[in-house]
């Protein structure tokens, strides 16, 4: 299997060096370079063609939100936002700009690596605590802008499970159906709502806003 090529963008030397060490000791990853601000991250992505860019939000010169927008527009790689800030507005802005996932920095090395693999494979990811925060702010999801009228009960079960942060395997186990069936349902639902990934679906269900 080819290594997942990663760029790390963070204005903290400690964070950059720590993540670099974590990933370089794992044969599944290759760190192509590090950036201290969003402008450097975009330039590196243009030069190195990464699979995944780990992107801090708060950086000098150009922040991670703007850098994400440029990287996605130029199709330079998938962005996984990393931040210490549990801010719902930043979550939604990052997703609107095309980020495939959003993680608080207090993760374990194994959790970080699993999230990078998920994003590289095209699966959107989000911290459970952020989903909970969105849900708390949005009430029960339904009735807050999410239109459930075009869905069967089974499809709504799938949507609720995605919003709970479950993987396809976990959804399959919960609903006693195959992973392939879950994947087909999610593909159909995303197409109906014109959404690009499951994280955006979770945000839409919980807040009524399409990212």
N, C-alpha and C positions, 0 to 999 in steps of 0.2 A: 504494500500500500504506500502511495506517495505521502510524503510528509505534508502537514498543513502549514502553509507559509504565513507567518504572522508579523505584523508591525505593531509596536507598542508606542502609544502616544500619551504622555503624562508629564506635567511640569515638575513632578517630584522625582529626583534622582533615586531616592529610596524605593519608590514604587516601581519605577522602570527597571532598575537593577534586580529587584526582587522577582518580578514577573519573568524577566529574561532568564534568570537562573532556574526558576521553576520549570519553564518550558524547554530550555536547552538540555536539561538532563533527561528529558523524555524523547525517545526516538520517533514519536509520532509528530513532533513539531520542529519547525525551523524558524528561528527569529531572523527576519531579513534586515531589521534595523529598528532604531528607537528615535522618537521625536519628542521635543520639549514643548511644542505648541502645535496648533492646528495647521498652520501654514507649512511647517516642516512635515507634518503627517501627510498632507496632500502631495507634496513634492516627492516624498519617499514612495507613496503609493503609485505615483506616475512612473517612477523609475524601476520599482521592484516587482510590481504586479502581485501583491499578496492575495491570499484567500480571505483572511480576516484581519481587520484593524481593531485593536483594543484602544478605545478612545475615551480619554477623560473629558469631562464637560468643562470644568473651569481651568482654562489655560490662557496665557498671555498672547498678544498679537492677533490670534484667531482662536475662538473657543471651539470646543468639540462639536457643538450644534451646527455651526456654520461649516466646519470642516467636513462633517458628515454629509451635509447637503451637496457639497462640491464633489465628494468622493462617489456618492450615489449617482449624481447627474452624469459623471464621467465614466461610470461603471468600472471603478478601480478596485472594487472588493467589497466584502460584506463588513458592516460596522457593528461592533459590540460595545455599547456605551458602558463605561465604568465610572462610578461616582461615589462620593461619600454623602451626597445630598439626596435625601428622600423627599423630592419635590415633584408633585404630580404634574405641574406645568412643564417641567423639564422633561419628564417622562413622555408626555404627549408630543412636545416639540421635537424630541429626538426621533420618535416614531414617524411623525409627519415628514421629517427630513430623510426618512428611509432607513434608520437604524433597524437592525434585525433583532436586537435584544438590549436589555438594560439590567445591569447588575450592581448592587452595592459592593463596595470594595472589601467588606469583611468576610470574604469567602475563603474556603479552604483551597489548597492547591488542586486537589482532585475535582472539586466543584468547578473551579475556573476552567480546567482542561476539558471537562465534560461539556460545559457551555460553549466553549470555542468549537468543539467537534460538532455540536448541534447546529450552531450557526453556519459552519462550513458546509454542512450537509443540507442547508436550506431551511432549517427549522428555527422559527423565532423563539426567543427565550426571555423570560422576565422573572425577577425575584418574587417569590411568593408573598413577601411582606409588602412589595409595591402593589401587587394585585389586590391584597387585602386593603391597602390604603385607598386605592381607587374605588373599591367596592364600598368602603365605609363612607366615602364622600358622595357616592352615587346612590346610596340606599340599596334597593334590591335589584338594580339593573333594569328590569322590565318596568316600563312606565317612565323612564328617564330619557326617552328618545330612541331606544331600541325598538324596532318594529318586528314583533313576533308573528304577525298575521300570515306571513308567507311560508311558515315553517310547520312541519309535522312535529308531533310530540317527541319522536325519536331524534329529530334534528335539534330540537331545543335541549334535549338531554346531552347531546354531543357538545353543543355550544356552552352549556353550563359547566360541563366537565373541563372544557378548554379554559374557561374563565377561572376554574379552580386550580389551574396550573398542572393538570394531569398530562402525562405523555400518552401517545397512542396506545402503548401497551397497557397502561393503567386504565385508560378509558375502556379498552376492550374487555379487561377483567371486570370492571364495574358493571358494564352493560351486557356481558356474556355474548359478545360478538367478536369477530376476528379483527386483527390489526388492519388487514387490508380493507375491510368494510369501514372501519373508522376513518382510514385515510381517504377513502372515496367520499364519505360524507363530508369531511372537512374541505376537500377540494371543491365539492359542489357548493358548500356554504360560502366559501371565500369568493367563488365565482359570482354567486348571487349578489353579494354585497360589494363586489369589485374591490376586494381587499387582497393584499399581497401575501400576508402571512398570519399565522394563528395568534400572535401577540396583538396585532391590530384588531383581530376579532374579539379577543378578551377585553380590550379597552372599549370597543364599541358596545359590547354587551353590558359592561359595568358602568359606563358613563354616558352612553347614547351618542358619543362623538366618534366619528371615523378619523383615524390617524393616517 
